[in-house]
Amino acid sequence: MSPIPSLTVHHLESSRSQRILWLLEELELPYQLVRYSRDPKTMRADPALKALHPLGKSPVVTLGDGQVLAESGAIIEYFVEATGKLAPPAGTPERQLYRHWLHYAEGSLMPPLLVKLITGQIRGAPVPFFLRPITRQIAEKVDKSFTDAEIQLHFDYLEQALDGRQFFVGSEFTGADIQLSYGVRAGLARGEVGERPRLQGWVERMKARPAYVRAIEKGGEDTLLS
């Protein structure tokens, strides 16, 4: 186990950075928490985050040795490797499955969910009334030709992956469950993926974990905004 410098989590309200608070609570690592608010009109991140990282996004973790960690998957990998917890042993098939889910969450699952969010915003965009039928048609065409089927494909895949399992990597809770939580909950919250009893049961088990509850108490309720 590598020594971990003192750390600060820069947490944007109602964002994916909630996962990092959950991770640190699971690992029982002490951390300082700095909270940032969204612009109430645009819902964009606080510009102050750009002083920490050029993208101005959250999560960002700053370490006492000067390192700046960004990207949820990379942050999870850093702390999992540093502590030797929340991942199967290296060199095992389970470790490869863990790695797959860790990267799948943002690399494959989130893009169609993000497109769906954008098409929803296009439908409700404040445009002149004579343009509304056009913008709605564009959004509907994108969803019908790509987004809706892609989301169903992914949720079929996720539901099947939990057949006979409590967690996404066998019988053990891992950092991959944390990483997958945002996309799975976002998809289920929209009510467009049908009945998914395994996924819904998994979400309830995740929300009942004491570390998850502590993370919500410290970081605020997660309202699943991107």
Stockholm file with secondary structure:
# STOCKHOLM 1.0

chainA/1-226         MSPIPSLTVHHLESSRSQRILWLLEELELPYQLVRYSRDPKTMRADPALKALHPLGKSPVVTLGDGQVLAESGAIIEYFVEATGKLAPPAGTPERQLYRHWLHYAEGSLMPPLLVKLITGQIRGAPVPFFLRPITRQIAEKVDKSFTDAEIQLHFDYLEQALDGRQFFVGSEFTGADIQLSYGVRAGLARGEVGERPRLQGWVERMKARPAYVRAIEKGGEDTLLS
#=GR chainA/1-226 SS CCCCCCEEEEEETTSTTHHHHHHHHHHTCCCEEEEECCCTTTCCCCGGGGGTSTTCCSCEEEETTSCEEESHHHHHHHHHHHHTCSSCCTTSHHHHHHHHHHHHIIIIIHHHHHHHHHHHHHHTCCCCGGGHHHHHHHHHHHIIIIIHHHHHHHHHHHHHHTTTCSSSSTTSCCHHHHHHHHHHHHHHHTTCSCCCHHHHHHHHHHHTSHHHHHHHHHHCCCCCCC
#=GC SS_cons         CCCCCCEEEEEETTSTTHHHHHHHHHHTCCCEEEEECCCTTTCCCCGGGGGTSTTCCSCEEEETTSCEEESHHHHHHHHHHHHTCSSCCTTSHHHHHHHHHHHHIIIIIHHHHHHHHHHHHHHTCCCCGGGHHHHHHHHHHHIIIIIHHHHHHHHHHHHHHTTTCSSSSTTSCCHHHHHHHHHHHHHHHTTCSCCCHHHHHHHHHHHTSHHHHHHHHHHCCCCCCC
//
